[in-house]
Amino acid sequence: MDRLIAMRVFVTVVDRGSQSAAADHLDMSRPVISRYLAELEDWIGARLMHRTTRKLSLTAAGNETLPRCRQLLELSADMQAAVSVPADTLRGALRISVSTSFGHAQMADAVSDFVKRHPGVNIDMQALDRTVNLIDERIDLAIRASNDLDPNLIARRLTVCRSVICASPGYLREHPSPLRVEDLSEHNCLTHSYFGKSLWHFEQDGEQVAVPIHGNISGNEATALMRATIAGAGVAMLPSYLASPFLRNGELIRLLPEARPLDLTLYAVYASRKHMPTPLRSLLDFLVDRFKAEPDWDENL
C-alpha cells in the first residue's frame, strides 16, 4: 500500500463528503477508494469512518488521524517542493483569518506585496469578525488584536493597536465637543457589539477611567461604525489603523487626545511550531517586519 496515497484518499473523502465525490476528484474508481480506506484502517488498526448510504462521519480514531494525515501530506509536499524549485522560490497555499476592518485597511495591501515577491504562494484570506478555531477551520495564521490570548496558541507580536475617539465635522457643528471623558455620556456614542458596548476604558493622567456611554447604533464591524461616524451619526472609538486616513483628510476629527483608550496588541497567531511550512514562516517574518513596533498609520496623530 502507498500510505501517502491512502492518506490523501482519506482526507479527500472527508473534505468532499463521500467516496464517490472523492473518486471523481482523484480520478479513481469507487472500489479503489474503498480499498485504500480499508488498507489505511488495517495499517492504523482502527476504523476511521462510519459509512452509510446517506451520511459519512468520523470515528474517534478518525478525528485523531485526520489532522495527522493532513500534516504528513503537507510535509510531503514541502519536501517535493524543496527539491523541485530553486531554494529561494516559495510555493504553497496559506489560509489566513483577519478582521474585516484590518483586512480592508491594512492586510489586503500586505498580502498583495507578499505574493508579488512570492508569486508561487497562494493565499486564501478570510475576513471574519469572530474568533476562529484554527484547527477546525484549517486556518494557518490568524491576525488578532488582544491582551488576553489563548495560552494554547502560539503568537508573534506584530505591533500596537491603538484606538481614537472621533466624530465628523458635521456632528460637531450640532453638538458641543466633549472637554472631558465624562462628557461622552452626553453624546450619541456608536459602539461595537462585542466590546465597549456600555463602558469605554481610558488611561488619563496615569489612571484607569471607565466612562458609561450609550447610543442608538452598534455593530460588529468597525468599518461600518466608521462610515456611520463620517455620516454624522455620533461619536465613535475606532482603531487608528482604520481611522487615520480620515483624520488626516478632515472627514473625522479626533476628540480628547489627552485621554488614551486602552491599547491592544496585534498578534499573528498560529497553532504549532512543528513542521511549519516555509511559506508560513516567510509570511510571519514579512508581517513582523512590515508592521513595526510603532506603526506608520499612527504618525502625526
Sequence and secondary structure as in RCSB ss.txt:
>XXXX:A:sequence
MDRLIAMRVFVTVVDRGSQSAAADHLDMSRPVISRYLAELEDWIGARLMHRTTRKLSLTAAGNETLPRCRQLLEL
SADMQAAVSVPADTLRGALRISVSTSFGHAQMADAVSDFVKRHPGVNIDMQALDRTVNLIDERIDLAIRASNDLD
PNLIARRLTVCRSVICASPGYLREHPSPLRVEDLSEHNCLTHSYFGKSLWHFEQDGEQVAVPIHGNISGNEATAL
MRATIAGAGVAMLPSYLASPFLRNGELIRLLPEARPLDLTLYAVYASRKHMPTPLRSLLDFLVDRFKAEPDWDEN
L
>XXXX:A:secstr
  HHHHHHHHHHHHHHSSHHHHHHHHT  HHHHHHHHHHHHHHHTS  EEE SS EEE HHHHHHHHHHHHHHHH
HHHHHHHHHS TT   EEEEEEE HHHIIIIIHHHHHHHHHH TTEEEEEEE SS   TTTTT SEEEEEESS  
TTSEEEEEEEE EEEEE HHHHHHS   SSGGGGGGSBEEEESSSSSSEEEEEETTEEEEEE B S EES HHHH
HHHHHTTS EEEEEHHHHHHHHHTTSSEEE TTSEE  EEEEEEES STT  HHHHHHHHHHHHHS SS GGGTT
 
